Amino acid sequence: MTLTTNSNSNRSGRGPSVTRVMEIIEAVALAVQPMSAADLSFQLEIPKASLHRLLQQLESDGYLQTNMRGKVVSGKRMYQVALGVIYSSRYQIQRQAILERLVRELDETCGIAIPDGTQMTYYDRVESSWPLQINLKTGSHVPLWCTSSGKLYLSSLPKNMRSRIIKNLSLDQFARATITQAQVLEDSLSSIRANEMGIDNEEFMDGMVGCSVPIVNAEGHFIASLYTHAPVIRKSLAQLIALEPLLRKAAEDISNLVSSPVADSGE
């Protein structure tokens, strides 16, 4: 993306075009609900003509996109940048240490799942030592509507946005307990939102239960799910949910890690 840094393009003396671009990206990323171009123009005090020009460039480059209601939302490249920050080598050792500690405490496989379109992607995972494992490796893609991490992410979205997404999901049946009716899923998500804990009660795989809690950024916005799952012959859903305090402590530790402006450099 080519951006001018000519001082003549400053707005109110507050910086060049690149500064305005970063302010737009920040506003879109931190917005509780998607904003219109008019909202962004007003909030950021950028003339409408200039804002539209910058938005067109950001959309062309894949950093932003306009949804069906004409609102400005994050694009694929913006998610890639966010993932790069979360999963940079700078934090890798510390993040892995937190996950390994959690696996020892829970005695079950744990991992981190990130929203990726209409799926969740497993970007980090530490296996338990049990010989019986559920084969969902790092990089696996799982549905939103029948996994604990996906349902937790859906529950974090504003209700209107969530309803529109659910309306367009296929809601295919993956296991005997998969929720395939939109209203039933909405009711389940309302409960998850209230408790801030996603659950999968044999909804994705027969014989597997799982739960997840949110990893949030410095502003408290959802960025990922910290999950654990187990075969029901080893742990029931109630037994997994009873481990909630340990999950939340690990999620808080990871949230603090990725939200810190300066990582511990070994001082």
Number of C-alpha atoms within 10 A of each C-alpha: 7 7 12 10 13 11 12 11 16 15 17 8 9 11 15 17 20 17 15 21 17 11 14 23 19 11 17 20 19 13 11 12 16 21 18 17 18 15 13 20 18 12 12 15 13 17 13 14 10 14 20 16 10 18 21 14 17 21 18 13 16 16 19 24 20 18 12 8 8 12 16 24 22 19 17 16 15 19 20 13 12 13 15 11 14 20 15 12 11 14 16 13 11 16 22 16 12 16 26 20 16 23 22 14 12 17 16 21 22 27 23 26 30 23 22 17 11 18 18 25 23 24 17 19 22 20 20 18 12 10 6 10 14 13 8 12 15 15 13 13 18 20 23 24 31 26 28 30 35 27 27 28 30 26 22 20 18 12 15 9 12 16 16 11 13 19 12 10 14 12 18 13 15 16 16 13 15 21 20 17 12 17 13 11 18 20 10 16 26 16 13 21 17 10 11 17 26 28 28 23 23 21 23 24 19 15 16 21 24 27 28 33 29 27 24 19 19 13 8 12 16 19 20 28 28 29 25 29 24 23 19 16 8 12 15 18 19 12 11 20 17 11 14 16 10 15 27 17 14 20 25 17 17 24 22 16 19 22 17 12 9 8 13 11 6 4 3
